[in-house]
Structures are given as C-alpha cells and as structure tokens.
Amino acid sequence: MRIVEFWSKCPLGRPPFVHPDDRDALETSGPGVLKLPALDFKRFIRSERFGDFEDRRFHLSLLPMPYVGDLERADIFLLTLNPGCKVSDY
C-alpha cells in the first residue's frame, strides 16, 4: 500500500519527527519550526508553548500517527480531522 510505504520512510530515531517529503514545505511555510528544541513532557510544561492556545506550530517532538490499524485487512476507513495537541500527548 502506498500510504504504508510512504510513512515507512519517516525517520523515528529522534525528534524532530518530520517526513523527508515534508521537510522543504516546513522550512518555507513554518519558519523556525524545525529549529525548535525537542521537548518531552517536563520540558513542554516549562516551555513558552505550554498554555499558548494561539501557537499553531507543529509539535515535532511527538511521533506522527498517520493511521491506526491494519490497512490491508480493514473493511472500512474512518477519515477524521487533525485532533490537535493536548498536554497528555507528551
């Protein structure tokens, strides 16, 4: 499946977790987002991003979840909106 093949190219060793095909777009449309420090829970709640509901930048310290389940055996697919980011995601 193309989606599985696509996401298998995403390096997951350490943040920032960015798919190689998305890197150029992030560098041009989201200045500085790739330079943000990697955050774990403790660092996130102490950062200026915590509680800033106007901050719309990507959280590249979190692992991407492009899909869940076995796509080859699924009878149906549910398409949902981006769930956003909550403190519990860290």
Biopython code that builds the backbone (N, CA, C, O; Angstrom):
import numpy as np
from Bio.PDB.StructureBuilder import StructureBuilder

atoms = [
    (1, "MET", "N", (0.839, -1.173, 0.000)),
    (1, "MET", "CA", (0.000, 0.000, 0.000)),
    (1, "MET", "C", (0.889, 1.243, 0.000)),
    (1, "MET", "O", (1.900, 1.299, 0.700)),
    (2, "ARG", "N", (0.505, 2.213, -0.776)),
    (2, "ARG", "CA", (1.323, 3.419, -0.927)),
    (2, "ARG", "C", (1.453, 4.215, 0.368)),
    (2, "ARG", "O", (2.518, 4.767, 0.643)),
    (3, "ILE", "N", (0.390, 4.283, 1.170)),
    (3, "ILE", "CA", (0.477, 5.070, 2.409)),
    (3, "ILE", "C", (1.450, 4.433, 3.397)),
    (3, "ILE", "O", (2.180, 5.142, 4.090)),
    (4, "VAL", "N", (1.467, 3.115, 3.466)),
    (4, "VAL", "CA", (2.386, 2.416, 4.367)),
    (4, "VAL", "C", (3.820, 2.613, 3.879)),
    (4, "VAL", "O", (4.721, 2.879, 4.675)),
    (5, "GLU", "N", (4.023, 2.483, 2.591)),
    (5, "GLU", "CA", (5.350, 2.688, 2.005)),
    (5, "GLU", "C", (5.825, 4.132, 2.251)),
    (5, "GLU", "O", (6.980, 4.360, 2.610)),
    (6, "PHE", "N", (4.928, 5.089, 2.054)),
    (6, "PHE", "CA", (5.266, 6.490, 2.270)),
    (6, "PHE", "C", (5.738, 6.722, 3.701)),
    (6, "PHE", "O", (6.808, 7.292, 3.912)),
    (7, "TRP", "N", (4.960, 6.290, 4.681)),
    (7, "TRP", "CA", (5.282, 6.565, 6.080)),
    (7, "TRP", "C", (6.445, 5.737, 6.595)),
    (7, "TRP", "O", (7.041, 6.092, 7.612)),
    (8, "SER", "N", (6.787, 4.648, 5.928)),
    (8, "SER", "CA", (7.944, 3.864, 6.365)),
    (8, "SER", "C", (9.250, 4.616, 6.127)),
    (8, "SER", "O", (10.288, 4.217, 6.654)),
    (9, "LYS", "N", (9.221, 5.688, 5.350)),
    (9, "LYS", "CA", (10.411, 6.499, 5.080)),
    (9, "LYS", "C", (10.651, 7.562, 6.150)),
    (9, "LYS", "O", (11.670, 8.251, 6.113)),
    (10, "CYS", "N", (9.736, 7.703, 7.092)),
    (10, "CYS", "CA", (9.857, 8.730, 8.125)),
    (10, "CYS", "C", (10.829, 8.265, 9.210)),
    (10, "CYS", "O", (10.596, 7.234, 9.842)),
    (11, "PRO", "N", (11.922, 9.017, 9.435)),
    (11, "PRO", "CA", (12.874, 8.614, 10.485)),
    (11, "PRO", "C", (12.273, 8.821, 11.877)),
    (11, "PRO", "O", (11.764, 9.896, 12.193)),
    (12, "LEU", "N", (12.341, 7.784, 12.694)),
    (12, "LEU", "CA", (11.718, 7.832, 14.014)),
    (12, "LEU", "C", (12.724, 7.644, 15.143)),
    (12, "LEU", "O", (12.338, 7.325, 16.268)),
    (13, "GLY", "N", (14.005, 7.837, 14.855)),
    (13, "GLY", "CA", (15.042, 7.644, 15.861)),
    (13, "GLY", "C", (15.065, 8.719, 16.937)),
    (13, "GLY", "O", (15.273, 8.424, 18.114)),
    (14, "ARG", "N", (14.851, 9.971, 16.528)),
    (14, "ARG", "CA", (14.845, 11.085, 17.478)),
    (14, "ARG", "C", (14.175, 12.283, 16.814)),
    (14, "ARG", "O", (14.144, 12.381, 15.588)),
    (15, "PRO", "N", (13.640, 13.193, 17.627)),
    (15, "PRO", "CA", (12.986, 14.380, 17.060)),
    (15, "PRO", "C", (14.006, 15.305, 16.396)),
    (15, "PRO", "O", (15.190, 15.263, 16.733)),
    (16, "PRO", "N", (13.570, 16.114, 15.481)),
    (16, "PRO", "CA", (12.184, 16.324, 15.064)),
    (16, "PRO", "C", (11.716, 15.197, 14.140)),
    (16, "PRO", "O", (12.449, 14.744, 13.262)),
    (17, "PHE", "N", (10.481, 14.763, 14.364)),
    (17, "PHE", "CA", (9.890, 13.698, 13.562)),
    (17, "PHE", "C", (9.203, 14.342, 12.361)),
    (17, "PHE", "O", (8.057, 14.785, 12.433)),
    (18, "VAL", "N", (9.946, 14.377, 11.251)),
    (18, "VAL", "CA", (9.473, 15.020, 10.027)),
    (18, "VAL", "C", (9.715, 14.067, 8.871)),
    (18, "VAL", "O", (10.821, 13.559, 8.687)),
    (19, "HIS", "N", (8.674, 13.834, 8.102)),
    (19, "HIS", "CA", (8.835, 13.020, 6.902)),
    (19, "HIS", "C", (9.729, 13.774, 5.920)),
    (19, "HIS", "O", (9.559, 14.980, 5.741)),
    (20, "PRO", "N", (10.676, 13.089, 5.282)),
    (20, "PRO", "CA", (11.581, 13.775, 4.352)),
    (20, "PRO", "C", (10.848, 14.563, 3.259)),
    (20, "PRO", "O", (11.331, 15.611, 2.829)),
    (21, "ASP", "N", (9.710, 14.079, 2.814)),
    (21, "ASP", "CA", (8.958, 14.782, 1.768)),
    (21, "ASP", "C", (8.283, 16.053, 2.286)),
    (21, "ASP", "O", (7.856, 16.890, 1.490)),
    (22, "ASP", "N", (8.183, 16.204, 3.590)),
    (22, "ASP", "CA", (7.553, 17.391, 4.175)),
    (22, "ASP", "C", (8.558, 18.452, 4.616)),
    (22, "ASP", "O", (8.177, 19.586, 4.907)),
    (23, "ARG", "N", (9.819, 18.093, 4.665)),
    (23, "ARG", "CA", (10.842, 18.989, 5.216)),
    (23, "ARG", "C", (10.909, 20.323, 4.465)),
    (23, "ARG", "O", (10.938, 21.374, 5.105)),
    (24, "ASP", "N", (10.934, 20.311, 3.143)),
    (24, "ASP", "CA", (11.028, 21.566, 2.382)),
    (24, "ASP", "C", (9.832, 22.470, 2.654)),
    (24, "ASP", "O", (9.996, 23.677, 2.831)),
    (25, "ALA", "N", (8.641, 21.903, 2.689)),
    (25, "ALA", "CA", (7.441, 22.704, 2.944)),
    (25, "ALA", "C", (7.482, 23.313, 4.338)),
    (25, "ALA", "O", (7.089, 24.465, 4.520)),
    (26, "LEU", "N", (7.949, 22.563, 5.315)),
    (26, "LEU", "CA", (8.040, 23.094, 6.681)),
    (26, "LEU", "C", (9.082, 24.202, 6.786)),
    (26, "LEU", "O", (8.889, 25.173, 7.519)),
    (27, "GLU", "N", (10.172, 24.061, 6.065)),
    (27, "GLU", "CA", (11.214, 25.079, 6.118)),
    (27, "GLU", "C", (10.747, 26.396, 5.498)),
    (27, "GLU", "O", (11.163, 27.466, 5.942)),
    (28, "THR", "N", (9.889, 26.331, 4.480)),
    (28, "THR", "CA", (9.461, 27.560, 3.816)),
    (28, "THR", "C", (8.193, 28.155, 4.423)),
    (28, "THR", "O", (8.069, 29.377, 4.495)),
    (29, "SER", "N", (7.258, 27.330, 4.856)),
    (29, "SER", "CA", (5.995, 27.863, 5.359)),
    (29, "SER", "C", (5.954, 27.997, 6.878)),
    (29, "SER", "O", (5.107, 28.716, 7.408)),
    (30, "GLY", "N", (6.828, 27.337, 7.566)),
    (30, "GLY", "CA", (6.847, 27.412, 9.024)),
    (30, "GLY", "C", (8.213, 27.792, 9.524)),
    (30, "GLY", "O", (8.892, 26.973, 10.142)),
    (31, "PRO", "N", (8.638, 29.021, 9.272)),
    (31, "PRO", "CA", (9.997, 29.408, 9.647)),
    (31, "PRO", "C", (10.300, 29.112, 11.115)),
    (31, "PRO", "O", (9.538, 29.476, 12.011)),
    (32, "GLY", "N", (11.409, 28.457, 11.333)),
    (32, "GLY", "CA", (11.857, 28.187, 12.687)),
    (32, "GLY", "C", (11.299, 26.933, 13.321)),
    (32, "GLY", "O", (11.819, 26.492, 14.346)),
    (33, "VAL", "N", (10.261, 26.340, 12.754)),
    (33, "VAL", "CA", (9.640, 25.175, 13.405)),
    (33, "VAL", "C", (10.612, 23.997, 13.485)),
    (33, "VAL", "O", (10.564, 23.225, 14.443)),
    (34, "LEU", "N", (11.485, 23.849, 12.501)),
    (34, "LEU", "CA", (12.445, 22.750, 12.542)),
    (34, "LEU", "C", (13.581, 23.011, 13.531)),
    (34, "LEU", "O", (14.326, 22.097, 13.886)),
    (35, "LYS", "N", (13.708, 24.253, 13.967)),
    (35, "LYS", "CA", (14.770, 24.601, 14.911)),
    (35, "LYS", "C", (14.293, 24.625, 16.361)),
    (35, "LYS", "O", (15.090, 24.866, 17.268)),
    (36, "LEU", "N", (13.015, 24.380, 16.588)),
    (36, "LEU", "CA", (12.504, 24.354, 17.959)),
    (36, "LEU", "C", (13.156, 23.200, 18.713)),
    (36, "LEU", "O", (13.377, 22.135, 18.137)),
    (37, "PRO", "N", (13.464, 23.396, 19.992)),
    (37, "PRO", "CA", (14.100, 22.314, 20.750)),
    (37, "PRO", "C", (13.146, 21.133, 20.929)),
    (37, "PRO", "O", (11.930, 21.298, 21.021)),
    (38, "ALA", "N", (13.739, 19.935, 20.975)),
    (38, "ALA", "CA", (12.944, 18.730, 21.238)),
    (38, "ALA", "C", (12.414, 18.805, 22.661)),
    (38, "ALA", "O", (13.132, 19.183, 23.587)),
    (39, "LEU", "N", (11.151, 18.442, 22.820)),
    (39, "LEU", "CA", (10.515, 18.541, 24.130)),
    (39, "LEU", "C", (9.980, 17.194, 24.587)),
    (39, "LEU", "O", (9.384, 16.457, 23.801)),
    (40, "ASP", "N", (10.192, 16.876, 25.849)),
    (40, "ASP", "CA", (9.471, 15.788, 26.484)),
    (40, "ASP", "C", (8.420, 16.454, 27.379)),
    (40, "ASP", "O", (8.278, 17.677, 27.340)),
    (41, "PHE", "N", (7.696, 15.696, 28.169)),
    (41, "PHE", "CA", (6.613, 16.262, 28.971)),
    (41, "PHE", "C", (7.113, 17.373, 29.889)),
    (41, "PHE", "O", (6.544, 18.464, 29.901)),
    (42, "LYS", "N", (8.177, 17.109, 30.661)),
    (42, "LYS", "CA", (8.667, 18.102, 31.616)),
    (42, "LYS", "C", (9.124, 19.380, 30.913)),
    (42, "LYS", "O", (8.843, 20.484, 31.380)),
    (43, "ARG", "N", (9.820, 19.228, 29.802)),
    (43, "ARG", "CA", (10.279, 20.416, 29.074)),
    (43, "ARG", "C", (9.111, 21.162, 28.444)),
    (43, "ARG", "O", (9.115, 22.392, 28.385)),
    (44, "PHE", "N", (8.121, 20.426, 27.976)),
    (44, "PHE", "CA", (6.965, 21.078, 27.354)),
    (44, "PHE", "C", (6.207, 21.940, 28.361)),
    (44, "PHE", "O", (5.879, 23.088, 28.062)),
    (45, "ILE", "N", (5.926, 21.404, 29.548)),
    (45, "ILE", "CA", (5.135, 22.188, 30.505)),
    (45, "ILE", "C", (5.917, 23.383, 31.063)),
    (45, "ILE", "O", (5.322, 24.302, 31.625)),
    (46, "ARG", "N", (7.240, 23.374, 30.911)),
    (46, "ARG", "CA", (8.045, 24.527, 31.330)),
    (46, "ARG", "C", (8.321, 25.500, 30.182)),
    (46, "ARG", "O", (8.888, 26.571, 30.397)),
    (47, "SER", "N", (7.926, 25.131, 28.979)),
    (47, "SER", "CA", (8.237, 25.970, 27.820)),
    (47, "SER", "C", (7.191, 27.062, 27.625)),
    (47, "SER", "O", (6.115, 27.029, 28.221)),
    (48, "GLU", "N", (7.531, 28.022, 26.783)),
    (48, "GLU", "CA", (6.596, 29.104, 26.469)),
    (48, "GLU", "C", (5.415, 28.607, 25.645)),
    (48, "GLU", "O", (4.410, 29.309, 25.532)),
    (49, "ARG", "N", (5.512, 27.422, 25.073)),
    (49, "ARG", "CA", (4.424, 26.873, 24.267)),
    (49, "ARG", "C", (3.279, 26.348, 25.131)),
    (49, "ARG", "O", (2.134, 26.293, 24.681)),
    (50, "PHE", "N", (3.584, 25.966, 26.355)),
    (50, "PHE", "CA", (2.571, 25.421, 27.251)),
    (50, "PHE", "C", (1.548, 26.503, 27.597)),
    (50, "PHE", "O", (1.913, 27.563, 28.105)),
    (51, "GLY", "N", (0.300, 26.243, 27.330)),
    (51, "GLY", "CA", (-0.766, 27.191, 27.628)),
    (51, "GLY", "C", (-0.954, 28.269, 26.584)),
    (51, "GLY", "O", (-1.846, 29.106, 26.719)),
    (52, "ASP", "N", (-0.131, 28.270, 25.540)),
    (52, "ASP", "CA", (-0.265, 29.261, 24.472)),
    (52, "ASP", "C", (-1.213, 28.700, 23.410)),
    (52, "ASP", "O", (-0.784, 28.004, 22.490)),
    (53, "PHE", "N", (-2.491, 29.007, 23.545)),
    (53, "PHE", "CA", (-3.505, 28.447, 22.653)),
    (53, "PHE", "C", (-3.493, 29.098, 21.278)),
    (53, "PHE", "O", (-4.209, 28.661, 20.377)),
    (54, "GLU", "N", (-2.690, 30.135, 21.111)),
    (54, "GLU", "CA", (-2.540, 30.777, 19.805)),
    (54, "GLU", "C", (-1.390, 30.159, 19.009)),
    (54, "GLU", "O", (-1.248, 30.434, 17.818)),
    (55, "ASP", "N", (-0.581, 29.338, 19.646)),
    (55, "ASP", "CA", (0.559, 28.702, 18.988)),
    (55, "ASP", "C", (0.043, 27.590, 18.081)),
    (55, "ASP", "O", (-0.444, 26.568, 18.563)),
    (56, "ARG", "N", (0.148, 27.785, 16.790)),
    (56, "ARG", "CA", (-0.359, 26.824, 15.811)),
    (56, "ARG", "C", (0.762, 26.017, 15.143)),
    (56, "ARG", "O", (0.527, 25.300, 14.171)),
    (57, "ARG", "N", (1.979, 26.144, 15.677)),
    (57, "ARG", "CA", (3.103, 25.423, 15.082)),
    (57, "ARG", "C", (2.990, 23.920, 15.364)),
    (57, "ARG", "O", (2.358, 23.494, 16.331)),
    (58, "PHE", "N", (3.610, 23.149, 14.504)),
    (58, "PHE", "CA", (3.635, 21.704, 14.679)),
    (58, "PHE", "C", (4.445, 21.341, 15.923)),
    (58, "PHE", "O", (5.377, 22.051, 16.302)),
    (59, "HIS", "N", (4.081, 20.242, 16.541)),
    (59, "HIS", "CA", (4.819, 19.684, 17.676)),
    (59, "HIS", "C", (5.635, 18.507, 17.138)),
    (59, "HIS", "O", (5.175, 17.366, 17.149)),
    (60, "LEU", "N", (6.830, 18.794, 16.676)),
    (60, "LEU", "CA", (7.644, 17.783, 16.002)),
    (60, "LEU", "C", (8.390, 16.874, 16.961)),
    (60, "LEU", "O", (9.163, 16.021, 16.524)),
    (61, "SER", "N", (8.174, 17.040, 18.261)),
    (61, "SER", "CA", (8.732, 16.111, 19.252)),
    (61, "SER", "C", (7.819, 14.906, 19.448)),
    (61, "SER", "O", (8.211, 13.920, 20.071)),
    (62, "LEU", "N", (6.612, 14.986, 18.921)),
    (62, "LEU", "CA", (5.643, 13.891, 19.050)),
    (62, "LEU", "C", (5.689, 13.005, 17.819)),
    (62, "LEU", "O", (5.828, 13.487, 16.695)),
    (63, "LEU", "N", (5.572, 11.708, 18.042)),
    (63, "LEU", "CA", (5.563, 10.772, 16.914)),
    (63, "LEU", "C", (4.305, 10.965, 16.073)),
    (63, "LEU", "O", (3.209, 11.106, 16.615)),
    (64, "PRO", "N", (4.460, 10.971, 14.762)),
    (64, "PRO", "CA", (3.274, 11.092, 13.900)),
    (64, "PRO", "C", (2.431, 9.819, 13.959)),
    (64, "PRO", "O", (2.959, 8.716, 14.099)),
    (65, "MET", "N", (1.123, 9.989, 13.852)),
    (65, "MET", "CA", (0.197, 8.849, 13.824)),
    (65, "MET", "C", (-0.650, 8.971, 12.557)),
    (65, "MET", "O", (-1.811, 9.373, 12.630)),
    (66, "PRO", "N", (-0.082, 8.629, 11.396)),
    (66, "PRO", "CA", (-0.800, 8.832, 10.144)),
    (66, "PRO", "C", (-2.002, 7.909, 9.970)),
    (66, "PRO", "O", (-2.946, 8.245, 9.254)),
    (67, "TYR", "N", (-1.972, 6.762, 10.613)),
    (67, "TYR", "CA", (-3.083, 5.817, 10.544)),
    (67, "TYR", "C", (-2.944, 4.838, 11.702)),
    (67, "TYR", "O", (-1.875, 4.708, 12.299)),
    (68, "VAL", "N", (-4.030, 4.161, 12.004)),
    (68, "VAL", "CA", (-4.028, 3.170, 13.076)),
    (68, "VAL", "C", (-4.682, 1.913, 12.536)),
    (68, "VAL", "O", (-5.727, 1.983, 11.888)),
    (69, "GLY", "N", (-4.082, 0.776, 12.795)),
    (69, "GLY", "CA", (-4.684, -0.486, 12.408)),
    (69, "GLY", "C", (-4.031, -1.103, 11.186)),
    (69, "GLY", "O", (-3.057, -0.584, 10.640)),
    (70, "ASP", "N", (-4.590, -2.207, 10.783)),
    (70, "ASP", "CA", (-4.097, -2.971, 9.640)),
    (70, "ASP", "C", (-4.869, -2.542, 8.398)),
    (70, "ASP", "O", (-5.997, -2.984, 8.179)),
    (71, "LEU", "N", (-4.270, -1.697, 7.600)),
    (71, "LEU", "CA", (-4.958, -1.138, 6.435)),
    (71, "LEU", "C", (-5.283, -2.183, 5.377)),
    (71, "LEU", "O", (-6.258, -2.042, 4.639)),
    (72, "GLU", "N", (-4.481, -3.214, 5.302)),
    (72, "GLU", "CA", (-4.725, -4.244, 4.284)),
    (72, "GLU", "C", (-5.939, -5.106, 4.610)),
    (72, "GLU", "O", (-6.554, -5.665, 3.702)),
    (73, "ARG", "N", (-6.294, -5.224, 5.877)),
    (73, "ARG", "CA", (-7.431, -6.063, 6.256)),
    (73, "ARG", "C", (-8.657, -5.273, 6.673)),
    (73, "ARG", "O", (-9.679, -5.865, 7.021)),
    (74, "ALA", "N", (-8.579, -3.960, 6.645)),
    (74, "ALA", "CA", (-9.695, -3.132, 7.101)),
    (74, "ALA", "C", (-10.884, -3.223, 6.150)),
    (74, "ALA", "O", (-10.720, -3.196, 4.930)),
    (75, "ASP", "N", (-12.077, -3.332, 6.720)),
    (75, "ASP", "CA", (-13.307, -3.329, 5.921)),
    (75, "ASP", "C", (-13.769, -1.898, 5.654)),
    (75, "ASP", "O", (-14.390, -1.619, 4.628)),
    (76, "ILE", "N", (-13.461, -0.996, 6.585)),
    (76, "ILE", "CA", (-13.832, 0.406, 6.417)),
    (76, "ILE", "C", (-12.674, 1.291, 6.866)),
    (76, "ILE", "O", (-11.800, 0.859, 7.617)),
    (77, "PHE", "N", (-12.683, 2.512, 6.402)),
    (77, "PHE", "CA", (-11.703, 3.514, 6.810)),
    (77, "PHE", "C", (-12.469, 4.709, 7.345)),
    (77, "PHE", "O", (-13.436, 5.155, 6.726)),
    (78, "LEU", "N", (-12.052, 5.227, 8.473)),
    (78, "LEU", "CA", (-12.653, 6.429, 9.043)),
    (78, "LEU", "C", (-11.680, 7.581, 8.853)),
    (78, "LEU", "O", (-10.539, 7.521, 9.312)),
    (79, "LEU", "N", (-12.126, 8.616, 8.186)),
    (79, "LEU", "CA", (-11.302, 9.799, 7.985)),
    (79, "LEU", "C", (-11.710, 10.837, 9.013)),
    (79, "LEU", "O", (-12.884, 11.193, 9.117)),
    (80, "THR", "N", (-10.744, 11.318, 9.765)),
    (80, "THR", "CA", (-11.047, 12.280, 10.819)),
    (80, "THR", "C", (-10.201, 13.539, 10.638)),
    (80, "THR", "O", (-9.241, 13.554, 9.868)),
    (81, "LEU", "N", (-10.570, 14.577, 11.352)),
    (81, "LEU", "CA", (-9.784, 15.796, 11.344)),
    (81, "LEU", "C", (-8.581, 15.630, 12.247)),
    (81, "LEU", "O", (-8.529, 14.703, 13.055)),
    (82, "ASN", "N", (-7.618, 16.521, 12.114)),
    (82, "ASN", "CA", (-6.466, 16.530, 12.995)),
    (82, "ASN", "C", (-6.963, 16.769, 14.422)),
    (82, "ASN", "O", (-7.681, 17.740, 14.660)),
    (83, "PRO", "N", (-6.599, 15.910, 15.374)),
    (83, "PRO", "CA", (-7.124, 16.057, 16.733)),
    (83, "PRO", "C", (-6.501, 17.192, 17.520)),
    (83, "PRO", "O", (-6.954, 17.487, 18.626)),
    (84, "GLY", "N", (-5.483, 17.835, 16.987)),
    (84, "GLY", "CA", (-4.818, 18.892, 17.732)),
    (84, "GLY", "C", (-3.805, 18.314, 18.701)),
    (84, "GLY", "O", (-3.413, 17.152, 18.587)),
    (85, "CYS", "N", (-3.389, 19.120, 19.642)),
    (85, "CYS", "CA", (-2.379, 18.699, 20.602)),
    (85, "CYS", "C", (-2.852, 18.997, 22.012)),
    (85, "CYS", "O", (-3.312, 20.099, 22.313)),
    (86, "LYS", "N", (-2.729, 17.993, 22.872)),
    (86, "LYS", "CA", (-3.079, 18.142, 24.281)),
    (86, "LYS", "C", (-1.842, 17.844, 25.126)),
    (86, "LYS", "O", (-0.925, 17.165, 24.664)),
    (87, "VAL", "N", (-1.810, 18.339, 26.339)),
    (87, "VAL", "CA", (-0.702, 18.084, 27.237)),
    (87, "VAL", "C", (-0.456, 16.580, 27.369)),
    (87, "VAL", "O", (0.693, 16.142, 27.431)),
    (88, "SER", "N", (-1.525, 15.796, 27.411)),
    (88, "SER", "CA", (-1.386, 14.344, 27.588)),
    (88, "SER", "C", (-0.700, 13.668, 26.398)),
    (88, "SER", "O", (-0.251, 12.529, 26.519)),
    (89, "ASP", "N", (-0.611, 14.346, 25.258)),
    (89, "ASP", "CA", (0.094, 13.775, 24.106)),
    (89, "ASP", "C", (1.590, 13.659, 24.369)),
    (89, "ASP", "O", (2.268, 12.819, 23.778)),
    (90, "TYR", "N", (2.098, 14.504, 25.257)),
    (90, "TYR", "CA", (3.509, 14.427, 25.613)),
    (90, "TYR", "C", (3.730, 13.347, 26.636)),
    (90, "TYR", "O", (4.862, 13.126, 27.066)),
]
sb = StructureBuilder()
sb.init_structure("model")
sb.init_model(0)
sb.init_chain("A")
sb.init_seg("    ")
for serial, (resi, resn, name, xyz) in enumerate(atoms, 1):
    if name == "N":
        sb.init_residue(resn, " ", resi, " ")
    sb.init_atom(name, np.array(xyz, "f"), 0.0, 1.0, " ", f" {name:<3s}", serial, name[0])
structure = sb.get_structure()
